[in-house]
Amino acid sequence: MTGVGFDHLWLLSLAPISLAPLLWSVLRASPIPSLFAAPSDPASTYLAFLFKCFGVLAFGGSLLGGAGPYLPGEAVERIAEGAQIVMLIDRSGSMNETFAGRGPSGAEESKATASKRILKNFVDARRQDLVGVAAFSTSPMMVTPLSDHLSATKAAIDAIDRPGLDYTNIARGLAMALTMFRASEPDRSRAILLISDGAGVIDPKIQDDLRAEFKKANVSLYWLFLRTKGSKGISDLAEMEAESPQAAPEHHLDLFFKSLGVPYRAFEAEGPQATEEALRQIDRLERHPMRNLENLPRKDIGALFFGLALVAVFLLLFGKLCEVQLGRRGVSW
């Protein structure tokens, strides 16, 4: 933290006005020509000076309060258990279907709706994480950057069940997710959580670029594959189908992820319960000591100076009410 700042610094140029009470008394003038003949009264002398100081405090406090003083915000380091997680969510048209591969009806949930509910619970359980949200179909879109603001993250997750497009461009989605991590924090625990119900073919040249970016970012990868019931999984494919990326894109995407040279795990879920269990496993895997710098907002302290000025005014008023003026036969106090 530096020093005190002011919103209206020009008001401090009026500070000499606050010294006026030292030149003029705030008490009533005496009708007696001279008090030199009166006995010395140290208490009255001290009180008179004290009231002048109250006057200086009243003027000075009002000027300082009006100048808008504040203490600048500061960065506070906090140590917690968690990670930086980017949720990369598939928004292709098939996510609007249920795990049974049909349109939702009655109590049935679409994959997107179930994912939304489960991911929000996941975020609530990991309040120390920095979470970002990105969505992709034909083109990727960053919804929220890495943040510890739960309300913003959950609002972004709420938007994932909006109707999407049919094409699944995972390569561009992964590229955007990697750019969301801060290059200045390479030592942080980082993870990309890919939520998708399918895969797409990634061009070999783009695969090489992604491998280089993954190693540079030092990030873990989790693929939560929302598998339609009855469809073939990532690994249970016939050898003939596995030879063709177009015929078995999920299998070839899994092979590509394994070649990245970073920690990687795939989870296959055929329903909401399996999805929740997969996220519980990811929750256990991604708990590491993490240092975060939290930027605290600035603190306005104008009320403190206005309060001091108000106290000084009340004391001056009290002294004024206690002032007694005698007739010409007496003395003015």
C-alpha positions as CSV (number, residue, x, y, z in Angstrom):
1,M,0.0,0.0,0.0
2,T,1.3,3.4,-0.9
3,G,0.0,6.6,0.8
4,V,-3.3,8.4,1.1
5,G,-4.8,9.6,-2.2
6,F,-7.3,12.3,-2.9
7,D,-10.0,12.6,-5.5
8,H,-10.1,16.4,-5.4
9,L,-6.6,17.5,-4.6
10,W,-7.2,21.1,-5.5
11,L,-9.3,21.6,-2.3
12,L,-6.1,21.2,-0.2
13,S,-4.9,24.5,-1.6
14,L,-7.5,26.1,0.7
15,A,-5.8,24.6,3.8
16,P,-4.5,27.9,5.0
17,I,-8.1,29.0,5.7
18,S,-8.1,26.4,8.6
19,L,-5.6,28.5,10.5
20,A,-8.0,31.5,10.7
21,P,-9.2,30.5,14.3
22,L,-5.6,31.0,15.5
23,L,-5.8,34.7,14.5
24,W,-9.4,35.4,15.7
25,S,-11.1,34.2,18.8
26,V,-14.4,32.3,18.5
27,L,-15.5,33.7,21.8
28,R,-17.5,36.9,22.4
29,A,-15.5,40.2,22.6
30,S,-15.2,41.7,26.1
31,P,-16.7,45.2,26.8
32,I,-14.0,45.8,29.3
33,P,-11.1,48.0,27.8
34,S,-8.3,45.9,29.4
35,L,-8.0,42.8,31.4
36,F,-4.3,43.3,32.3
37,A,-5.4,44.3,35.7
38,A,-7.2,41.1,36.3
39,P,-5.4,38.2,38.1
40,S,-3.6,35.7,35.9
41,D,-5.9,32.8,34.9
42,P,-3.9,29.9,33.2
43,A,-6.9,27.7,32.9
44,S,-8.7,30.3,30.8
45,T,-5.6,30.8,28.6
46,Y,-5.4,27.1,28.0
47,L,-9.1,26.8,27.2
48,A,-9.0,29.7,24.8
49,F,-6.1,28.1,22.9
50,L,-8.0,24.7,23.0
51,F,-11.0,26.3,21.4
52,K,-8.9,27.8,18.7
53,C,-7.5,24.3,18.0
54,F,-11.1,23.0,17.8
55,G,-11.7,25.7,15.2
56,V,-8.6,24.6,13.2
57,L,-9.8,21.0,13.4
58,A,-13.3,21.9,12.2
59,F,-12.0,23.8,9.1
60,G,-9.2,21.3,8.4
61,G,-11.4,18.2,8.8
62,S,-14.0,19.6,6.5
63,L,-11.5,20.5,3.8
64,L,-9.8,17.1,4.0
65,G,-13.1,15.2,3.9
66,G,-14.2,17.3,0.9
67,A,-11.0,16.4,-1.0
68,G,-12.1,12.8,-1.1
69,P,-9.3,11.0,0.8
70,Y,-8.8,7.2,0.3
71,L,-6.4,4.5,1.0
72,P,-5.3,2.7,-2.2
73,G,-6.2,-0.9,-2.7
74,E,-3.5,-3.5,-2.1
75,A,-2.7,-7.0,-3.3
76,V,-3.0,-9.6,-0.5
77,E,-1.5,-13.1,-0.9
78,R,-3.8,-16.0,0.1
79,I,-2.9,-19.6,0.2
80,A,-5.6,-22.1,-0.5
81,E,-6.1,-25.6,-1.9
82,G,-7.4,-25.6,-5.5
83,A,-6.4,-25.0,-9.1
84,Q,-7.0,-22.8,-12.1
85,I,-9.7,-24.5,-14.1
86,V,-11.0,-23.6,-17.5
87,M,-14.3,-25.3,-18.3
88,L,-14.5,-25.9,-22.1
89,I,-18.1,-26.8,-22.9
90,D,-19.4,-28.3,-26.1
91,R,-22.4,-26.3,-27.5
92,S,-23.0,-28.4,-30.5
93,G,-26.6,-29.3,-31.3
94,S,-26.3,-32.8,-29.9
95,M,-25.9,-31.4,-26.4
96,N,-29.5,-30.4,-26.6
97,E,-30.5,-34.1,-26.6
98,T,-30.8,-36.4,-23.6
99,F,-28.4,-39.2,-22.7
100,A,-30.8,-41.5,-24.5
101,G,-30.2,-39.6,-27.8
102,R,-33.6,-38.0,-28.1
103,G,-35.2,-34.6,-27.4
104,P,-35.9,-33.9,-23.7
105,S,-39.5,-34.4,-22.6
106,G,-41.2,-34.5,-19.2
107,A,-38.7,-35.0,-16.4
108,E,-35.8,-35.9,-18.8
109,E,-32.9,-33.5,-19.0
110,S,-30.8,-32.7,-22.0
111,K,-27.0,-33.2,-21.7
112,A,-26.5,-29.4,-21.6
113,T,-29.1,-28.9,-18.8
114,A,-27.7,-31.8,-16.7
115,S,-24.2,-30.5,-17.2
116,K,-25.3,-27.0,-16.1
117,R,-26.7,-28.3,-12.8
118,I,-23.8,-30.6,-12.0
119,L,-21.1,-28.1,-13.0
120,K,-22.6,-25.4,-10.7
121,N,-22.5,-27.8,-7.8
122,F,-18.9,-28.6,-8.7
123,V,-18.0,-24.8,-8.6
124,D,-19.8,-24.4,-5.2
125,A,-17.7,-27.2,-3.8
126,R,-14.4,-25.6,-4.9
127,R,-14.7,-22.0,-3.7
128,Q,-10.9,-21.5,-3.7
129,D,-10.5,-22.2,-7.4
130,L,-10.1,-19.7,-10.2
131,V,-12.6,-20.8,-12.8
132,G,-13.0,-19.7,-16.4
133,V,-15.7,-20.7,-18.8
134,A,-15.5,-21.1,-22.6
135,A,-18.0,-22.6,-25.1
136,F,-17.4,-23.9,-28.5
137,S,-19.3,-25.4,-31.5
138,T,-18.3,-24.0,-34.9
139,S,-16.4,-21.2,-33.2
140,P,-15.1,-20.8,-29.7
141,M,-16.2,-18.1,-27.3
142,M,-14.8,-17.0,-24.0
143,V,-17.7,-16.6,-21.6
144,T,-15.9,-15.5,-18.4
145,P,-12.1,-15.3,-17.7
146,L,-10.4,-17.0,-14.8
147,S,-12.1,-15.6,-11.7
148,D,-13.0,-16.4,-8.1
149,H,-16.4,-14.7,-8.4
150,L,-18.8,-17.6,-8.1
151,S,-21.9,-15.6,-9.2
152,A,-20.3,-14.7,-12.5
153,T,-19.0,-18.2,-13.1
154,K,-22.4,-19.8,-12.4
155,A,-24.1,-17.2,-14.6
156,A,-21.8,-18.3,-17.4
157,I,-22.6,-22.0,-16.8
158,D,-26.3,-21.1,-16.8
159,A,-25.9,-20.0,-20.4
160,I,-24.6,-23.3,-21.8
161,D,-28.0,-24.9,-22.4
162,R,-28.9,-22.3,-25.0
163,P,-29.4,-23.8,-28.5
164,G,-26.1,-24.5,-30.2
165,L,-24.9,-25.4,-33.7
166,D,-24.2,-28.8,-35.2
167,Y,-20.5,-28.7,-35.8
168,T,-17.9,-29.5,-33.1
169,N,-14.6,-27.7,-33.6
170,I,-12.7,-29.0,-30.7
171,A,-9.3,-27.7,-32.0
172,R,-10.3,-24.1,-31.9
173,G,-12.0,-24.5,-28.5
174,L,-8.8,-26.0,-27.0
175,A,-6.7,-23.2,-28.5
176,M,-8.9,-20.6,-26.8
177,A,-8.9,-22.4,-23.5
178,L,-5.1,-22.4,-23.4
179,T,-5.0,-18.6,-24.0
180,M,-7.1,-18.1,-20.9
181,F,-4.3,-19.0,-18.6
182,R,-2.0,-16.2,-17.5
183,A,1.5,-16.5,-18.9
184,S,2.9,-14.8,-15.9
185,E,1.8,-17.7,-13.6
186,P,3.4,-20.8,-15.1
187,D,3.9,-22.5,-11.6
188,R,0.1,-22.6,-10.9
189,S,-1.8,-25.8,-10.9
190,R,-3.8,-25.6,-14.2
191,A,-6.4,-27.8,-15.8
192,I,-8.8,-27.8,-18.7
193,L,-12.1,-29.6,-18.2
194,L,-13.5,-30.5,-21.6
195,I,-17.2,-31.4,-21.5
196,S,-18.3,-32.9,-24.8
197,D,-20.6,-35.6,-26.1
198,G,-18.6,-36.2,-29.3
199,A,-15.4,-35.3,-31.1
200,G,-14.2,-33.9,-34.3
201,V,-11.2,-34.6,-36.6
202,I,-8.2,-32.3,-35.9
203,D,-5.9,-31.5,-38.7
204,P,-2.4,-33.0,-38.2
205,K,-0.7,-29.6,-38.6
206,I,-3.0,-28.1,-35.9
207,Q,-2.3,-31.1,-33.7
208,D,1.4,-30.2,-33.7
209,D,0.6,-26.6,-32.8
210,L,-1.6,-27.8,-29.9
211,R,1.0,-30.1,-28.6
212,A,3.5,-27.3,-28.4
213,E,1.0,-25.0,-26.6
214,F,0.0,-27.6,-24.1
215,K,3.6,-28.2,-23.1
216,K,4.2,-24.5,-22.8
217,A,1.1,-23.9,-20.7
218,N,1.9,-26.9,-18.3
219,V,-1.7,-27.8,-18.0
220,S,-3.6,-31.0,-17.1
221,L,-6.5,-32.2,-19.4
222,Y,-9.7,-33.9,-18.4
223,W,-12.2,-35.1,-21.0
224,L,-15.7,-35.7,-19.6
225,F,-17.2,-37.6,-22.5
226,L,-21.0,-37.5,-22.2
227,R,-21.8,-40.7,-24.0
228,T,-25.2,-41.5,-25.5
229,K,-26.5,-44.7,-24.1
230,G,-26.0,-47.6,-26.5
231,S,-23.3,-45.8,-28.5
232,K,-19.7,-47.1,-28.6
233,G,-17.2,-45.8,-26.1
234,I,-13.8,-44.3,-26.6
235,S,-11.9,-47.6,-26.5
236,D,-14.5,-50.3,-27.4
237,L,-14.2,-49.8,-31.2
238,A,-13.5,-52.3,-33.9
239,E,-9.9,-52.1,-35.2
240,M,-11.2,-51.3,-38.7
241,E,-13.2,-48.3,-37.4
242,A,-10.3,-47.2,-35.2
243,E,-8.1,-46.8,-38.3
244,S,-10.3,-44.0,-39.7
245,P,-10.5,-40.7,-37.8
246,Q,-13.8,-39.9,-39.6
247,A,-15.3,-43.2,-38.5
248,A,-14.1,-43.1,-34.9
249,P,-13.3,-39.5,-34.0
250,E,-13.6,-40.0,-30.2
251,H,-11.0,-42.8,-30.3
252,H,-8.6,-40.7,-32.3
253,L,-9.1,-37.7,-30.2
254,D,-8.3,-39.8,-27.1
255,L,-5.1,-41.0,-28.8
256,F,-4.2,-37.4,-29.6
257,F,-4.8,-36.3,-26.0
258,K,-2.5,-39.1,-24.8
259,S,0.2,-37.8,-27.1
260,L,0.2,-34.3,-25.7
261,G,2.8,-35.1,-23.0
262,V,0.6,-33.6,-20.2
263,P,-1.4,-35.3,-17.4
264,Y,-4.6,-36.5,-19.1
265,R,-7.6,-38.6,-18.1
266,A,-10.9,-39.4,-19.9
267,F,-14.2,-40.1,-18.2
268,E,-17.1,-41.7,-19.9
269,A,-20.5,-40.8,-18.5
270,E,-23.8,-42.3,-19.7
271,G,-26.1,-40.3,-17.4
272,P,-26.2,-37.5,-14.7
273,Q,-25.1,-39.8,-11.9
274,A,-22.0,-41.0,-13.8
275,T,-21.2,-37.3,-14.7
276,E,-21.4,-36.4,-11.0
277,E,-19.1,-39.3,-10.1
278,A,-16.6,-38.2,-12.8
279,L,-16.5,-34.7,-11.4
280,R,-16.0,-36.0,-7.9
281,Q,-12.9,-37.9,-9.1
282,I,-11.6,-34.7,-10.9
283,D,-12.2,-32.8,-7.6
284,R,-10.0,-35.2,-5.7
285,L,-7.3,-35.1,-8.4
286,E,-7.1,-31.3,-8.7
287,R,-6.5,-30.2,-5.1
288,H,-3.1,-28.6,-4.8
289,P,-1.7,-25.7,-2.7
290,M,-2.3,-22.5,-4.6
291,R,-1.1,-19.0,-3.9
292,N,-3.5,-16.3,-5.1
293,L,-3.1,-12.5,-5.1
294,E,-6.4,-10.8,-4.2
295,N,-6.7,-7.2,-5.1
296,L,-8.5,-5.4,-2.3
297,P,-10.6,-2.4,-3.2
298,R,-9.6,1.1,-2.1
299,K,-11.0,2.3,1.2
300,D,-12.6,5.8,1.4
301,I,-11.7,7.6,4.6
302,G,-13.5,10.9,4.0
303,A,-16.1,10.0,6.7
304,L,-13.3,9.9,9.3
305,F,-12.3,13.5,8.6
306,F,-15.9,14.7,8.4
307,G,-16.5,12.9,11.8
308,L,-13.5,14.8,13.4
309,A,-14.8,18.1,12.0
310,L,-18.3,17.4,13.4
311,V,-16.9,16.5,16.9
312,A,-14.9,19.8,16.8
313,V,-18.0,21.8,15.9
314,F,-20.0,20.2,18.7
315,L,-17.2,21.1,21.2
316,L,-17.1,24.6,19.9
317,L,-20.9,24.8,20.3
318,F,-20.6,23.5,23.8
319,G,-18.0,26.1,24.7
320,K,-20.1,28.8,23.2
321,L,-23.2,27.7,25.2
322,C,-21.1,27.7,28.4
323,E,-19.8,31.2,27.7
324,V,-21.1,33.7,30.2
325,Q,-21.2,37.5,29.7
326,L,-21.5,39.6,32.8
327,G,-22.6,43.2,32.8
328,R,-20.1,46.1,32.6
329,R,-19.6,45.6,36.3
330,G,-18.3,42.0,35.8
331,V,-16.0,40.2,33.5
332,S,-16.7,38.4,30.2
333,W,-15.6,34.7,30.2
